Amino acid sequence: MSLDTQPISMTGPNRAEVVGPKSRDEFQRALRITPGGSMRAAPFFAPHPPYAVSGAGCWITDVDGRKFFDCANNFFSLVHGHAFPPVIEALHRVLDDGTAFGLPTTSESSLAEAIAARSPKLEQVRFTSSGTEAVMYAIKAARAITGRPMIAKFEGAYHGAYDDVEVSLDSTPMNWGDSSPKSVLYARGTPVSTAAEVLVLPYNEPESCRELIRAHHERLAAILVDPLASRVGMVPIEADVREVIQDCCDRYGILLVVDEVVSYRVGYHGAHAAFGFEPDLVALGKIIGGGLPVGAVAGQASHMAIFDHTKGKPAVSHGGTFSANPLSMTAGLAALQAYTKDAVARLNRMGDALRAEITEQLKRRKLPGQVTGISSIFRLHLKNEVIRNYRTSFPSPSQRAALAQVHFAMLERGFLMTPNCSGSLSAPMSETDVHDLAAALVDAIHETWKQSPWE
Ligand SMILES: Cc1ncc(COP(=O)(O)O)c(C=O)c1O
């Protein structure tokens, strides 16, 4: 870690004392004006998260003046860390010219061209304001193109906050069914009919996938795949499953939609290329916005024509008041231009080193746990069993509690991860930082294990 930091070294069980008093006051203020005291559920942890005021490189400063080494990177969306100078300079250059127009701007074509230049599979692009919308439009397009109603997705996979793709997002041993996963509705109020339109596949179980897809193929518009889905365990999709999916899509005329909202960063050409997929449509988001709100659906021009509005009402009408706003486009272009082949390779090497060091240290200290992920992404599991999918990654109650404790113990040490103990590296991090992160994580696991061992 660089020397100008003041890592938090408080210990002790009183969580209210660990997150500073100004953050506590801000949380109380927020509770009066918004349910739950903050605008997003995912970053929440008890008693409440610190409130951020600024970020620079891989550091965040909170309202109490505390600094955190940021491995959450706004949920994998910042590949260059905070306030990346090329992004900030590019934004300064356009800011005075206005922020949103009821007209297209040249910046949208520039970012679309930059995305298309990285993969021949992404011939055309339509921007949205979030990854949720990107997945939603990809599904609408697939249904319109095929004239079929159903989609297939993997058990546990998160694809945004859209009824269909939330199916079986948090199923449990109590309701997930046998080896053919049940379609379990997520949010209360989701129409029951949604379950019938979503086929849930078991991740990394090729033969079950083939059987399930074969049984439903006449009604299937799309198979939705994130090849490195966090909530599935952050384990890469295995080659034989990829082959089954690709084969079923080709054989039955089902569209393959790859959700790369997070996993786009794993390779210069995107995750579909890194994993060898031939996608029909791809959903993007996060890093392609350079830290500003964004999403995109991209794919072959023949499929993307479904959005063409120049000849009257399009088959799928796509809009969005802030879609392709020039700030997101400008920031995204600067971020993508700096994410060169060398930058990708360096971050991926550092990710390999991080996972290898954590694995080695956990073994040496005989602590039950493992770290999954590839490239610059990692996720901690507090079990030794082989993790291949949602069910095998599913934590026991004591593991779940221990993960929350490890997360907080990391915060005490000055490291911010996502509340499920996953994270990503960013370009400003050094090899020493990565070593410090590994050491802190193993130390936090050790401390948690001593206090309350899990099973
Ligand atoms: C794989 C995946 N798809 C889609 C989304 C939705 O993106 P957004 O939060 O921008 O709506 C996310 C968000 O984390 C994601 O992880």
The ligand as an SDF file (V2000), in Angstrom:
LIG
                    3D

 16 16  0  0  0  0  0  0  0  0999 V2000
  -23.9770   -9.9820  -14.8340 C   0  0  0  0  0  0  0  0  0  0  0  0
  -24.8170   -8.7550  -14.6340 C   0  0  0  0  0  0  0  0  0  0  0  0
  -25.7730   -8.4500  -15.5250 N   0  0  0  0  0  0  0  0  0  0  0  0
  -26.5170   -7.3370  -15.4090 C   0  0  0  0  0  0  0  0  0  0  0  0
  -26.3470   -6.4800  -14.3520 C   0  0  0  0  0  0  0  0  0  0  0  0
  -27.2070   -5.2590  -14.2220 C   0  0  0  0  0  0  0  0  0  0  0  0
  -26.4560   -4.1090  -14.4300 O   0  0  0  0  0  0  0  0  0  0  0  0
  -26.9330   -2.7040  -13.8160 P   0  0  0  0  0  0  0  0  0  0  0  0
  -26.6690   -2.7710  -12.3450 O   0  0  0  0  0  0  0  0  0  0  0  0
  -26.1030   -1.7020  -14.5220 O   0  0  0  0  0  0  0  0  0  0  0  0
  -28.3890   -2.5710  -14.1130 O   0  0  0  0  0  0  0  0  0  0  0  0
  -25.3800   -6.7550  -13.3960 C   0  0  0  0  0  0  0  0  0  0  0  0
  -25.1600   -5.8500  -12.2420 C   0  0  0  0  0  0  0  0  0  0  0  0
  -24.3940   -6.0880  -11.3530 O   0  0  0  0  0  0  0  0  0  0  0  0
  -24.5980   -7.9280  -13.5290 C   0  0  0  0  0  0  0  0  0  0  0  0
  -23.6810   -8.2660  -12.6020 O   0  0  0  0  0  0  0  0  0  0  0  0
  1  2  1  0
  2  3  1  0
  2 15  2  0
  3  4  2  0
  4  5  1  0
  5  6  1  0
  5 12  2  0
  6  7  1  0
  7  8  1  0
  8  9  2  0
  8 10  1  0
  8 11  1  0
 12 13  1  0
 12 15  1  0
 13 14  2  0
 15 16  1  0
M  END
$$$$
